[in-house]
Amino acid sequence: MSIVPRFKFVYQYMNRSLQTFAEALSQFSDSLLPYKVYTAKITQIGTGNPTVTVLQNTLGQDLTWTRAESGRYTTGTNPILIDISKTTITCTPGSVGPNSGPIIQPAVAGAGLSSYFQINTYRIVNGALAADDMLRDSFLEIRVYN
């Protein structure tokens, strides 16, 4: 989108509410990004599966997160078709759970184009030990570049 159409677009919506402007702009923004994105808030407590609130998903597939074992959460039961070499995943600690630490290691795993995502969490006690309760309103973002 060149500067002239952008200017016309902004001018058209100058006198409208910010919400109206954001809704109108959203129809253009997703198609202009050089990647597809999955963003979510993720919380994991005890030995349960992570609870995920999806904020945006343009991957074209839903992701189901499960607890594989202490400190390891994966979408491995729901493989997706992506190019691993063009994919990044980040996860922030959010508010830290009751354990000390945390160390959070997000990863993309799989073979060929059939892949899955994984988050490993650790607490620090005389070294790093795999641990649950480390994800509390953590921000998760997966980007798959075009």
C-alpha atoms as a printed R data frame, in Angstrom:
    type eleno elety resid chain resno       x       y      z
1   ATOM     1    CA   MET     A     1   0.000   0.000  0.000
2   ATOM     2    CA   SER     A     2   1.652   3.300 -1.075
3   ATOM     3    CA   ILE     A     3   1.493   6.530  0.902
4   ATOM     4    CA   VAL     A     4  -1.320   8.092 -1.182
5   ATOM     5    CA   PRO     A     5  -3.921   5.363 -0.492
6   ATOM     6    CA   ARG     A     6  -2.867   5.360  3.153
7   ATOM     7    CA   PHE     A     7  -3.410   9.098  3.390
8   ATOM     8    CA   LYS     A     8  -6.839   8.839  1.758
9   ATOM     9    CA   PHE     A     9  -7.730   5.991  4.096
10  ATOM    10    CA   VAL     A    10  -6.680   7.919  7.212
11  ATOM    11    CA   TYR     A    11  -8.430  11.069  6.005
12  ATOM    12    CA   GLN     A    12 -11.683   9.132  5.433
13  ATOM    13    CA   TYR     A    13 -11.729   7.866  9.013
14  ATOM    14    CA   MET     A    14 -10.255  10.870 10.864
15  ATOM    15    CA   ASN     A    15 -13.558  11.996 12.321
16  ATOM    16    CA   ARG     A    16 -14.706   8.542 13.405
17  ATOM    17    CA   SER     A    17 -14.058   6.743 16.655
18  ATOM    18    CA   LEU     A    18 -10.796   4.890 17.240
19  ATOM    19    CA   GLN     A    19 -12.702   1.582 17.314
20  ATOM    20    CA   THR     A    20 -14.243   2.269 13.900
21  ATOM    21    CA   PHE     A    21 -10.815   3.164 12.544
22  ATOM    22    CA   ALA     A    22  -9.260  -0.026 13.943
23  ATOM    23    CA   GLU     A    23 -12.039  -2.188 12.498
24  ATOM    24    CA   ALA     A    24 -11.670  -0.563  9.088
25  ATOM    25    CA   LEU     A    25  -7.880  -0.886  9.128
26  ATOM    26    CA   SER     A    26  -7.962  -4.552 10.157
27  ATOM    27    CA   GLN     A    27  -9.218  -5.604  6.737
28  ATOM    28    CA   PHE     A    28  -5.918  -4.396  5.266
29  ATOM    29    CA   SER     A    29  -3.395  -5.189  7.981
30  ATOM    30    CA   ASP     A    30  -3.559  -9.003  7.949
31  ATOM    31    CA   SER     A    31  -3.002  -9.204  4.217
32  ATOM    32    CA   LEU     A    32  -0.010  -6.836  4.409
33  ATOM    33    CA   LEU     A    33   1.928  -8.736  7.055
34  ATOM    34    CA   PRO     A    34   4.822 -10.873  5.790
35  ATOM    35    CA   TYR     A    35   3.752 -13.669  8.148
36  ATOM    36    CA   LYS     A    36   0.804 -15.551  9.601
37  ATOM    37    CA   VAL     A    37   0.486 -15.265 13.352
38  ATOM    38    CA   TYR     A    38  -0.942 -17.038 16.385
39  ATOM    39    CA   THR     A    39  -0.988 -14.962 19.564
40  ATOM    40    CA   ALA     A    40  -2.463 -16.089 22.841
41  ATOM    41    CA   LYS     A    41  -2.391 -15.791 26.612
42  ATOM    42    CA   ILE     A    42  -1.483 -19.130 28.178
43  ATOM    43    CA   THR     A    43  -1.764 -20.330 31.794
44  ATOM    44    CA   GLN     A    44  -0.881 -23.744 33.209
45  ATOM    45    CA   ILE     A    45  -1.629 -24.758 36.818
46  ATOM    46    CA   GLY     A    46  -0.858 -28.004 38.662
47  ATOM    47    CA   THR     A    47  -0.871 -31.026 36.372
48  ATOM    48    CA   GLY     A    48  -3.601 -29.721 34.081
49  ATOM    49    CA   ASN     A    49  -3.464 -28.869 30.416
50  ATOM    50    CA   PRO     A    50  -2.699 -25.230 29.618
51  ATOM    51    CA   THR     A    51  -5.645 -22.851 29.393
52  ATOM    52    CA   VAL     A    52  -5.312 -20.725 26.274
53  ATOM    53    CA   THR     A    53  -7.072 -17.506 25.299
54  ATOM    54    CA   VAL     A    54  -6.439 -16.912 21.598
55  ATOM    55    CA   LEU     A    55  -5.977 -13.239 20.761
56  ATOM    56    CA   GLN     A    56  -5.329 -13.688 17.035
57  ATOM    57    CA   ASN     A    57  -4.976 -16.702 14.757
58  ATOM    58    CA   THR     A    58  -4.249 -16.295 11.065
59  ATOM    59    CA   LEU     A    59  -2.475 -19.678 10.742
60  ATOM    60    CA   GLY     A    60  -5.603 -21.244  9.314
61  ATOM    61    CA   GLN     A    61  -5.593 -24.035 11.913
62  ATOM    62    CA   ASP     A    62  -6.648 -24.202 15.555
63  ATOM    63    CA   LEU     A    63  -4.017 -25.320 18.055
64  ATOM    64    CA   THR     A    64  -4.802 -27.579 21.009
65  ATOM    65    CA   TRP     A    65  -2.250 -27.421 23.823
66  ATOM    66    CA   THR     A    66  -1.773 -30.403 26.150
67  ATOM    67    CA   ARG     A    67   0.524 -31.210 29.065
68  ATOM    68    CA   ALA     A    68   2.849 -34.013 27.908
69  ATOM    69    CA   GLU     A    69   4.725 -34.272 31.218
70  ATOM    70    CA   SER     A    70   5.960 -32.014 33.995
71  ATOM    71    CA   GLY     A    71   7.143 -28.785 32.392
72  ATOM    72    CA   ARG     A    72   6.361 -29.803 28.789
73  ATOM    73    CA   TYR     A    73   3.319 -28.592 26.844
74  ATOM    74    CA   THR     A    74   2.757 -29.414 23.206
75  ATOM    75    CA   THR     A    75   0.458 -29.316 20.202
76  ATOM    76    CA   GLY     A    76   2.008 -32.649 19.138
77  ATOM    77    CA   THR     A    77  -1.352 -34.426 19.009
78  ATOM    78    CA   ASN     A    78  -2.468 -31.860 16.433
79  ATOM    79    CA   PRO     A    79   0.353 -31.535 13.856
80  ATOM    80    CA   ILE     A    80   0.144 -28.639 11.429
81  ATOM    81    CA   LEU     A    81   1.668 -28.042  8.032
82  ATOM    82    CA   ILE     A    82   4.273 -25.261  8.224
83  ATOM    83    CA   ASP     A    83   7.804 -24.556  7.056
84  ATOM    84    CA   ILE     A    84   9.926 -24.839 10.227
85  ATOM    85    CA   SER     A    85  12.732 -22.771  8.691
86  ATOM    86    CA   LYS     A    86  10.339 -19.807  8.411
87  ATOM    87    CA   THR     A    87   8.766 -20.128 11.859
88  ATOM    88    CA   THR     A    88   9.474 -18.425 15.173
89  ATOM    89    CA   ILE     A    89   7.856 -18.965 18.562
90  ATOM    90    CA   THR     A    90   8.220 -16.801 21.669
91  ATOM    91    CA   CYS     A    91   6.691 -17.114 25.108
92  ATOM    92    CA   THR     A    92   7.069 -14.672 27.993
93  ATOM    93    CA   PRO     A    93   6.870 -15.653 31.665
94  ATOM    94    CA   GLY     A    94   3.886 -13.411 32.451
95  ATOM    95    CA   SER     A    95   3.263 -13.390 36.192
96  ATOM    96    CA   VAL     A    96   5.521 -16.031 37.692
97  ATOM    97    CA   GLY     A    97   3.901 -19.011 39.377
98  ATOM    98    CA   PRO     A    98   4.763 -20.196 42.886
99  ATOM    99    CA   ASN     A    99   8.080 -21.828 41.885
100 ATOM   100    CA   SER     A   100  11.333 -19.915 41.566
101 ATOM   101    CA   GLY     A   101  12.570 -19.202 38.075
102 ATOM   102    CA   PRO     A   102  11.215 -19.442 35.455
103 ATOM   103    CA   ILE     A   103  13.079 -20.570 32.371
104 ATOM   104    CA   ILE     A   104  10.768 -20.889 29.372
105 ATOM   105    CA   GLN     A   105  11.929 -22.538 26.152
106 ATOM   106    CA   PRO     A   106   9.469 -22.464 23.255
107 ATOM   107    CA   ALA     A   107  10.268 -24.649 20.255
108 ATOM   108    CA   VAL     A   108   9.052 -25.769 16.857
109 ATOM   109    CA   ALA     A   109   9.505 -29.493 16.336
110 ATOM   110    CA   GLY     A   110   8.586 -32.144 13.807
111 ATOM   111    CA   ALA     A   111   9.706 -33.687 10.571
112 ATOM   112    CA   GLY     A   112   9.300 -32.195  7.122
113 ATOM   113    CA   LEU     A   113   6.245 -30.010  6.903
114 ATOM   114    CA   SER     A   114   4.261 -31.815  9.606
115 ATOM   115    CA   SER     A   115   5.181 -29.907 12.742
116 ATOM   116    CA   TYR     A   116   4.060 -29.081 16.231
117 ATOM   117    CA   PHE     A   117   4.877 -26.499 18.875
118 ATOM   118    CA   GLN     A   118   6.264 -27.135 22.314
119 ATOM   119    CA   ILE     A   119   6.915 -25.073 25.445
120 ATOM   120    CA   ASN     A   120   9.288 -26.358 28.136
121 ATOM   121    CA   THR     A   121   9.319 -24.702 31.561
122 ATOM   122    CA   TYR     A   122  11.886 -25.017 34.342
123 ATOM   123    CA   ARG     A   123  12.432 -23.680 37.816
124 ATOM   124    CA   ILE     A   124  15.870 -22.924 39.184
125 ATOM   125    CA   VAL     A   125  16.804 -24.912 42.278
126 ATOM   126    CA   ASN     A   126  20.452 -26.054 42.235
127 ATOM   127    CA   GLY     A   127  20.144 -26.203 38.461
128 ATOM   128    CA   ALA     A   128  17.154 -26.164 36.134
129 ATOM   129    CA   LEU     A   129  14.398 -28.682 36.893
130 ATOM   130    CA   ALA     A   130  11.356 -29.261 34.670
131 ATOM   131    CA   ALA     A   131   8.354 -27.824 36.488
132 ATOM   132    CA   ASP     A   132   4.664 -27.056 36.107
133 ATOM   133    CA   ASP     A   133   3.013 -23.810 37.282
134 ATOM   134    CA   MET     A   134   5.413 -21.564 35.378
135 ATOM   135    CA   LEU     A   135   2.978 -20.161 32.822
136 ATOM   136    CA   ARG     A   136   0.622 -17.557 34.283
137 ATOM   137    CA   ASP     A   137  -0.971 -15.185 31.781
138 ATOM   138    CA   SER     A   138   2.099 -15.709 29.643
139 ATOM   139    CA   PHE     A   139   2.114 -14.171 26.186
140 ATOM   140    CA   LEU     A   140   2.651 -16.653 23.354
141 ATOM   141    CA   GLU     A   141   3.363 -15.692 19.741
142 ATOM   142    CA   ILE     A   142   3.997 -17.962 16.777
143 ATOM   143    CA   ARG     A   143   4.949 -16.418 13.431
144 ATOM   144    CA   VAL     A   144   5.149 -18.315 10.155
145 ATOM   145    CA   TYR     A   145   6.779 -16.102  7.537
146 ATOM   146    CA   ASN     A   146   5.711 -16.176  3.886
